[in-house]
Amino acid sequence: MKIEKALVWFRRDLRDYDHVALSTALSEARQVYCAFVFDTEILDALPERRDRRLHFIRESLVELDAALRAGSGGLIVRHGKASREIPALARRLGVSAVFANRDYEPAAKQRDDAVKQTLNADGIAFRAFKDQAIFDGDEVLTQAGRPFSVFTPYKNAWLKRLSPADTAPWPCTGRLAGSALAGVPALAEIGFTTSDLDTLGIQPGMAGARALWTTFRDRPIAHYGALRDFPAARGVSYLSVHLRFGTLSIRELVRTALAKGADAWLGELIWRDFYFMILDRFPQVVDHAFKPAYDAIRWADWPAGFAAWREGRTGYPLVDAAMRQLNSCGWMHNRLRMLAASFLSKDLGLDWRLGEAYFAGQLNDFDLSANNGGWQWAASSGCDAQPYFRIFNPVTQSEKFDPDGRFIRRYLPELARVPNKYIHAPWLMGRNEQEALGVVIGRDYPGPIVDHARARAATLARYAVVKKAV
């Protein structure tokens, strides 16, 4: 028996198709309202009033509102604490239930619990659905019935459990309501300003996601495995910000990866589910090492070293180019995320949490689960992490993954004239050659902030406190 009215609360799922909460509400209610909240508990913590992510969200909401209006509905947008705004809106609309897709971050889960309690006190149901992951909760467990902590057996169990029903699209057809209340405020109305999304060529919303997805899918994606580690090549999807805000469906991506035999890319999508699961089942990773023994490590106190890393002036070209890419456009190639994280924790000896927080503030695609998982992997403190004694050599990584220095020269124009022979370690040039090229180390480009071999030895000593636990 259908209920009369329902409210769908959009969060990190900004699309009007293949949307589990919306589909379910449309099938169970005669009238469906749609809402989004600019949550001040999140916005008030942002350090800048010019934030690309907020700009991306706002423009995606404009497109979503237009799509919902085409179906006689619209998007009701509120600005305030979501824990108050959603119950208040539900009461005003007289709905019987609020439908939303699950979020796995600890703060979001606490928010949803608070909303649920308030709604239930008013006699309104709160129903949450799986949408941004293929599997969640207890759907993929070890034979002992516990959450996995190692990726490969998780991946094998994930693939074994997968069926066509898990990636089937959810139809979103039915009666929408609320056009009279709908509308998306300008950024200025919520205290923010526009960013440089247009300059960077970042197209928000479902249309932006579709354009990138079509290009990547037709490249074809089966070549992803061969190209993904080379930052100068166009080998990755660039879809991470769209996955973060749900402007396209994970089910469609998995279906296509399976159909096209894109096993390497499918593996990355499974990693995404894996990190969601880790954050959901082990929320302590937000502040602590997944492996408790690693919290005993005594990290260096070196503000100048941290500043040099942040600003891309460590003297190691590929590390510096990676950080300048991040600082200039809010994105970093995944191979370089691993290198930059390893360099911070294992060459500079700095706490991985410093780097994790810096990435969180800079990345357009910041996702707590993936960011935390990636940083703990690099620092060896996380689940299925690289061994503590595996330490990326920034020079050999550069030689392997940017052999001609194309990426380096793109972000370090001061090294444009340096020949390939020295582009990965320009301090090896003689003084006369430096002068002739106009690239004097220490004047035009910094020398190495640390000696990698000595830093490696210091890291092995630093990690000795966990050696017995490994």
C-alpha positions as CSV (number, residue, x, y, z in Angstrom):
1,M,0.0,0.0,0.0
2,K,1.4,3.4,-1.0
3,I,2.0,6.2,1.4
4,E,0.8,9.6,0.4
5,K,4.0,11.7,0.6
6,A,7.7,11.1,0.9
7,L,10.9,13.2,1.0
8,V,14.1,12.2,-0.7
9,W,17.2,13.8,1.0
10,F,20.0,14.1,-1.5
11,R,23.6,14.3,-0.1
12,R,26.5,12.8,-2.1
13,D,24.2,11.4,-4.9
14,L,23.5,14.4,-7.1
15,R,21.7,12.8,-10.0
16,D,18.1,11.9,-10.9
17,Y,18.7,8.5,-12.4
18,D,19.7,5.1,-11.1
19,H,19.3,6.5,-7.6
20,V,18.1,3.9,-5.0
21,A,16.5,6.3,-2.5
22,L,14.7,8.2,-5.2
23,S,13.6,5.0,-7.1
24,T,12.3,3.5,-3.9
25,A,10.4,6.6,-2.8
26,L,8.8,6.9,-6.3
27,S,7.6,3.3,-6.1
28,E,6.2,3.6,-2.6
29,A,4.7,7.1,-2.4
30,R,2.1,9.0,-4.4
31,Q,4.0,12.3,-4.1
32,V,7.8,12.6,-3.7
33,Y,9.6,15.8,-2.7
34,C,13.3,16.2,-3.1
35,A,15.6,18.2,-0.9
36,F,19.3,19.1,-0.3
37,V,20.8,20.9,2.7
38,F,23.9,23.1,2.6
39,D,24.8,21.9,6.1
40,T,26.4,24.7,8.1
41,E,28.0,22.1,10.4
42,I,30.2,21.3,7.4
43,L,30.3,24.7,5.7
44,D,31.3,26.6,8.8
45,A,34.4,24.5,9.2
46,L,35.7,25.4,5.7
47,P,38.7,27.8,6.0
48,E,38.0,29.7,2.8
49,R,34.9,31.3,1.3
50,R,36.1,30.3,-2.1
51,D,35.8,26.5,-2.3
52,R,35.8,24.5,-5.5
53,R,33.9,21.7,-4.0
54,L,31.1,23.9,-2.8
55,H,31.0,25.6,-6.2
56,F,30.9,22.1,-7.9
57,I,28.0,21.1,-5.6
58,R,26.0,24.2,-6.2
59,E,26.3,23.9,-10.0
60,S,25.4,20.2,-9.8
61,L,22.3,21.1,-7.8
62,V,21.2,23.6,-10.5
63,E,21.4,20.9,-13.1
64,L,19.6,18.4,-10.7
65,D,16.9,20.9,-10.0
66,A,16.3,21.5,-13.7
67,A,16.1,17.7,-14.3
68,L,13.6,17.3,-11.4
69,R,11.5,20.2,-12.7
70,A,11.2,18.4,-16.0
71,G,9.4,15.8,-14.1
72,S,7.0,18.3,-12.4
73,G,9.1,18.4,-9.3
74,G,12.2,20.4,-8.2
75,L,14.9,20.5,-5.6
76,I,14.1,22.2,-2.3
77,V,17.4,23.6,-1.0
78,R,17.9,24.6,2.6
79,H,20.8,26.3,4.4
80,G,21.4,25.4,8.1
81,K,22.0,22.4,10.2
82,A,20.8,19.3,8.4
83,S,19.9,17.7,11.7
84,R,17.3,20.4,12.1
85,E,16.4,21.3,8.5
86,I,15.4,17.9,7.4
87,P,13.0,17.1,10.3
88,A,11.5,20.7,10.0
89,L,11.0,20.3,6.2
90,A,9.5,16.8,6.7
91,R,7.0,18.2,9.2
92,R,6.1,21.1,6.9
93,L,5.5,18.9,4.0
94,G,3.5,16.3,6.0
95,V,5.5,13.4,4.7
96,S,5.3,9.9,6.1
97,A,8.9,9.0,5.5
98,V,12.3,10.4,4.6
99,F,14.4,8.4,2.1
100,A,18.2,8.8,1.8
101,N,21.2,6.9,0.6
102,R,23.7,5.8,3.2
103,D,26.9,7.6,4.1
104,Y,29.8,5.8,5.8
105,E,31.7,8.6,7.4
106,P,31.4,8.7,11.3
107,A,30.1,12.3,11.4
108,A,27.5,11.6,8.7
109,K,26.3,8.4,10.6
110,Q,25.9,10.4,13.8
111,R,24.0,13.1,11.9
112,D,21.7,10.5,10.3
113,D,21.1,8.9,13.7
114,A,20.1,12.3,15.1
115,V,17.8,13.0,12.2
116,K,16.2,9.5,12.5
117,Q,15.5,10.0,16.2
118,T,13.9,13.4,15.7
119,L,11.8,12.1,12.8
120,N,10.7,9.0,14.7
121,A,9.6,11.1,17.6
122,D,7.3,12.9,15.1
123,G,6.0,9.6,13.7
124,I,8.0,9.9,10.5
125,A,10.1,7.0,9.2
126,F,13.8,7.4,8.2
127,R,14.9,4.9,5.6
128,A,18.5,4.6,4.4
129,F,19.7,2.7,1.3
130,K,22.9,1.4,-0.3
131,D,23.7,3.5,-3.3
132,Q,27.3,4.7,-3.5
133,A,28.8,1.2,-3.0
134,I,28.1,-2.1,-4.6
135,F,28.3,-3.9,-1.3
136,D,28.2,-2.6,2.3
137,G,27.4,-3.7,5.8
138,D,27.7,-7.5,6.3
139,E,27.4,-8.3,2.6
140,V,31.1,-9.2,2.1
141,L,32.7,-11.0,5.1
142,T,35.4,-13.5,5.8
143,Q,34.5,-17.1,6.3
144,A,34.7,-16.4,10.1
145,G,32.0,-13.7,9.6
146,R,34.3,-10.7,10.2
147,P,35.1,-7.7,8.0
148,F,38.1,-8.1,5.8
149,S,41.3,-6.2,6.5
150,V,43.3,-7.4,3.4
151,F,42.3,-6.3,0.0
152,T,42.9,-9.3,-2.3
153,P,40.8,-11.8,-0.4
154,Y,38.1,-9.0,0.0
155,K,38.3,-8.5,-3.8
156,N,37.9,-12.3,-4.4
157,A,34.9,-12.5,-2.1
158,W,33.4,-9.4,-3.7
159,L,33.7,-10.8,-7.2
160,K,32.3,-14.2,-6.1
161,R,29.3,-12.5,-4.5
162,L,28.6,-10.2,-7.5
163,S,25.5,-10.9,-9.6
164,P,23.8,-8.9,-12.4
165,A,21.2,-7.8,-9.8
166,D,23.9,-5.9,-7.9
167,T,24.7,-3.6,-10.8
168,A,21.2,-3.4,-12.3
169,P,20.0,0.3,-12.7
170,W,17.2,1.6,-10.4
171,P,14.4,3.2,-12.5
172,C,13.4,6.7,-11.3
173,T,9.9,7.2,-12.7
174,G,6.8,8.5,-10.9
175,R,5.2,11.6,-9.5
176,L,7.4,14.3,-8.2
177,A,6.2,17.3,-6.2
178,G,7.5,20.5,-4.7
179,S,8.2,22.8,-7.6
180,A,6.7,25.8,-5.8
181,L,9.3,25.4,-3.0
182,A,12.2,24.5,-5.2
183,G,15.2,26.6,-6.1
184,V,19.0,26.7,-5.6
185,P,20.5,29.7,-3.9
186,A,23.5,31.5,-5.4
187,L,26.8,30.9,-3.6
188,A,26.7,34.5,-2.3
189,E,23.4,33.7,-0.5
190,I,25.2,31.1,1.7
191,G,28.3,33.2,2.2
192,F,30.6,31.8,-0.5
193,T,32.1,32.9,-3.8
194,T,32.6,31.2,-7.2
195,S,35.9,29.5,-7.9
196,D,38.0,28.7,-10.9
197,L,36.2,25.6,-12.0
198,D,35.6,27.0,-15.5
199,T,39.2,28.0,-15.9
200,L,40.3,24.5,-14.9
201,G,37.8,23.0,-17.4
202,I,35.9,21.2,-14.6
203,Q,32.3,20.7,-15.7
204,P,30.0,19.8,-12.7
205,G,26.9,17.8,-12.6
206,M,25.5,14.8,-14.5
207,A,26.5,16.4,-17.9
208,G,30.1,16.8,-16.8
209,A,30.2,13.3,-15.5
210,R,28.7,11.9,-18.7
211,A,31.2,13.8,-20.9
212,L,34.2,12.4,-19.0
213,W,32.8,8.9,-18.7
214,T,32.1,8.7,-22.4
215,T,35.6,9.8,-23.3
216,F,37.2,7.3,-20.9
217,R,34.9,4.5,-21.8
218,D,35.6,4.9,-25.5
219,R,39.4,5.4,-25.1
220,P,39.0,2.3,-24.3
221,I,39.1,1.7,-20.6
222,A,40.7,-1.7,-21.1
223,H,44.0,0.2,-21.7
224,Y,43.8,1.7,-18.2
225,G,46.1,-0.9,-16.6
226,A,48.9,0.0,-19.0
227,L,48.6,3.8,-18.7
228,R,47.4,4.5,-15.2
229,D,50.8,5.0,-13.6
230,F,52.1,7.7,-16.0
231,P,51.0,11.1,-15.0
232,A,51.9,12.8,-18.3
233,A,49.6,10.4,-20.2
234,R,45.8,10.7,-20.3
235,G,45.4,7.2,-18.9
236,V,43.0,7.7,-16.0
237,S,39.3,8.5,-15.9
238,Y,39.3,11.9,-14.0
239,L,35.9,10.8,-12.6
240,S,36.9,10.9,-8.9
241,V,35.1,14.2,-8.1
242,H,31.9,12.9,-9.9
243,L,32.1,9.7,-7.9
244,R,32.6,11.7,-4.7
245,F,29.4,13.7,-5.3
246,G,27.4,11.0,-7.0
247,T,26.8,12.7,-10.4
248,L,27.1,9.3,-12.0
249,S,26.2,5.8,-10.9
250,I,28.8,3.3,-9.6
251,R,26.6,0.5,-10.9
252,E,26.9,1.7,-14.5
253,L,30.7,1.9,-14.1
254,V,31.0,-1.6,-12.8
255,R,28.7,-3.0,-15.5
256,T,30.8,-1.4,-18.2
257,A,34.1,-2.5,-16.6
258,L,32.9,-6.1,-16.5
259,A,31.5,-5.9,-20.1
260,K,34.7,-4.5,-21.5
261,G,37.1,-6.7,-19.6
262,A,38.7,-3.6,-17.8
263,D,40.0,-5.7,-14.9
264,A,42.5,-3.2,-13.7
265,W,39.9,-0.4,-13.5
266,L,37.3,-2.7,-11.9
267,G,39.9,-3.4,-9.3
268,E,40.1,0.3,-8.5
269,L,36.3,0.4,-8.1
270,I,36.5,-2.5,-5.7
271,W,39.2,-0.6,-3.7
272,R,36.6,2.1,-3.3
273,D,34.1,-0.3,-1.8
274,F,36.9,-1.7,0.4
275,Y,37.8,1.7,1.9
276,F,34.2,2.5,2.5
277,M,33.9,-0.8,4.4
278,I,37.0,-0.1,6.5
279,L,35.8,3.4,7.5
280,D,32.3,2.0,8.2
281,R,33.5,-0.9,10.3
282,F,36.7,0.6,11.8
283,P,35.9,4.3,12.4
284,Q,38.9,4.6,14.7
285,V,41.1,5.0,11.6
286,V,40.0,8.6,11.3
287,D,42.3,9.6,14.2
288,H,44.5,6.5,14.7
289,A,46.5,3.9,12.8
290,F,44.5,0.9,11.6
291,K,47.3,-1.1,13.1
292,P,47.5,0.1,16.7
293,A,51.2,-0.6,17.1
294,Y,51.9,2.2,14.5
295,D,50.6,4.8,16.9
296,A,53.8,4.3,18.9
297,I,56.0,5.8,16.1
298,R,57.7,9.1,17.1
299,W,57.3,11.4,14.1
300,A,59.7,14.2,13.4
301,D,58.8,17.8,14.4
302,W,59.9,19.7,11.3
303,P,57.6,22.6,10.3
304,A,60.0,23.8,7.7
305,G,60.1,20.4,6.0
306,F,56.3,20.2,6.0
307,A,56.1,23.7,4.4
308,A,58.6,22.7,1.7
309,W,56.6,19.6,0.9
310,R,53.3,21.5,0.8
311,E,54.7,24.2,-1.5
312,G,56.5,21.9,-3.9
313,R,60.1,22.8,-3.1
314,T,61.6,19.6,-1.7
315,G,64.3,19.5,-4.4
316,Y,62.9,16.2,-5.8
317,P,61.2,17.2,-9.1
318,L,58.5,14.6,-9.3
319,V,57.4,15.2,-5.7
320,D,57.4,19.0,-6.3
321,A,55.5,18.7,-9.6
322,A,52.9,16.6,-7.9
323,M,52.4,19.1,-5.1
324,R,52.2,22.0,-7.5
325,Q,49.6,20.1,-9.5
326,L,47.5,19.6,-6.3
327,N,47.9,23.3,-5.3
328,S,47.1,24.7,-8.7
329,C,44.1,22.5,-9.6
330,G,42.9,20.5,-6.6
331,W,43.7,17.1,-8.1
332,M,46.7,14.8,-8.1
333,H,47.4,11.7,-10.2
334,N,47.0,8.5,-8.0
335,R,50.6,7.3,-8.6
336,L,51.8,10.7,-7.4
337,R,49.5,10.6,-4.4
338,M,51.3,7.5,-3.3
339,L,54.8,9.0,-4.0
340,A,54.0,12.3,-2.2
341,A,52.6,10.5,0.8
342,S,55.5,8.1,1.0
343,F,57.9,11.1,0.8
344,L,56.2,12.9,3.6
345,S,56.1,10.0,6.0
346,K,59.3,8.1,5.1
347,D,61.7,10.7,3.7
348,L,60.7,13.6,5.9
349,G,59.7,11.4,8.8
350,L,56.5,13.5,9.3
351,D,53.2,12.2,10.7
352,W,50.9,10.9,7.9
353,R,48.0,12.7,9.5
354,L,49.6,16.1,8.6
355,G,49.6,15.1,4.9
356,E,46.2,13.5,5.1
357,A,44.7,16.8,6.5
358,Y,46.5,18.9,3.9
359,F,45.1,16.7,1.1
360,A,41.7,16.9,2.6
361,G,41.8,20.7,2.3
362,Q,43.1,20.7,-1.2
363,L,41.5,17.9,-3.1
364,N,38.4,18.6,-5.2
365,D,37.6,14.9,-4.9
366,F,38.3,14.6,-1.2
367,D,36.7,11.5,0.2
368,L,37.5,10.6,3.8
369,S,37.6,6.8,3.2
370,A,39.9,6.9,0.2
371,N,42.1,9.7,1.6
372,N,42.6,8.0,4.9
373,G,43.1,4.6,3.4
374,G,45.6,5.9,0.9
375,W,47.7,7.8,3.5
376,Q,47.7,4.9,5.9
377,W,48.7,2.6,3.1
378,A,51.7,4.8,2.2
379,A,52.7,5.1,5.9
380,S,52.3,1.3,6.3
381,S,49.9,1.8,9.3
382,G,46.8,0.9,7.4
383,C,45.0,-2.3,6.3
384,D,46.8,-4.2,3.6
385,A,49.5,-1.5,3.5
386,Q,52.9,-1.6,1.9
387,P,55.5,-3.1,4.3
388,Y,57.1,-0.4,6.5
389,F,60.5,-1.2,4.9
390,R,59.2,-0.5,1.4
391,I,60.1,3.1,0.8
392,F,59.6,4.8,-2.6
393,N,62.8,6.2,-4.0
394,P,61.6,9.6,-5.5
395,V,64.3,9.5,-8.2
396,T,63.7,6.0,-9.5
397,Q,60.0,6.6,-9.3
398,S,60.5,9.7,-11.5
399,E,62.7,7.8,-13.9
400,K,60.1,5.0,-14.2
401,F,56.9,6.9,-14.4
402,D,57.9,10.2,-16.0
403,P,60.9,9.1,-18.1
404,D,61.0,12.1,-20.4
405,G,60.2,14.6,-17.7
406,R,57.0,15.8,-19.5
407,F,55.0,16.0,-16.3
408,I,57.8,17.6,-14.4
409,R,58.3,20.3,-16.9
410,R,54.6,21.0,-17.0
411,Y,54.5,22.0,-13.4
412,L,58.1,23.1,-12.8
413,P,58.8,25.4,-15.7
414,E,62.0,26.5,-14.1
415,L,63.4,23.1,-15.1
416,A,62.2,23.3,-18.7
417,R,65.7,23.5,-20.1
418,V,67.2,20.7,-18.0
419,P,68.1,17.7,-20.2
420,N,66.4,14.3,-19.6
421,K,69.7,13.0,-18.2
422,Y,69.3,15.3,-15.2
423,I,65.6,16.1,-15.0
424,H,65.0,13.6,-12.2
425,A,68.0,14.7,-10.1
426,P,69.0,18.1,-11.3
427,W,71.5,18.6,-8.5
428,L,73.8,16.1,-10.3
429,M,74.5,18.7,-13.0
430,G,77.9,20.4,-12.7
431,R,78.0,24.1,-11.8
432,N,79.0,25.2,-15.2
433,E,76.1,23.3,-16.8
434,Q,73.7,24.8,-14.3
435,E,74.9,28.3,-15.1
436,A,74.7,27.6,-18.9
437,L,71.1,26.4,-18.5
438,G,70.1,29.1,-16.1
439,V,69.1,26.6,-13.5
440,V,71.4,27.0,-10.5
441,I,70.5,24.6,-7.8
442,G,69.9,26.5,-4.6
443,R,69.0,29.7,-6.5
444,D,66.5,28.8,-9.3
445,Y,65.5,25.4,-7.9
446,P,66.1,24.0,-4.4
447,G,68.6,21.2,-3.7
448,P,67.3,18.0,-2.1
449,I,65.8,18.8,1.3
450,V,67.0,15.4,2.5
451,D,69.3,12.7,1.3
452,H,67.1,9.7,0.4
453,A,69.5,7.0,1.5
454,R,70.0,8.7,4.9
455,A,66.3,9.3,5.2
456,R,65.6,5.7,4.5
457,A,67.9,4.6,7.2
458,A,66.3,7.0,9.7
459,T,62.8,5.7,8.7
460,L,63.8,2.1,9.3
461,A,65.1,3.1,12.8
462,R,61.9,5.1,13.4
463,Y,59.7,2.1,12.5
464,A,61.7,-0.3,14.7
465,V,59.1,0.2,17.4
466,V,56.6,-1.8,15.3
467,K,59.0,-4.3,13.8
468,K,58.0,-7.1,16.2
469,A,54.3,-6.4,15.4
470,V,54.8,-6.8,11.6
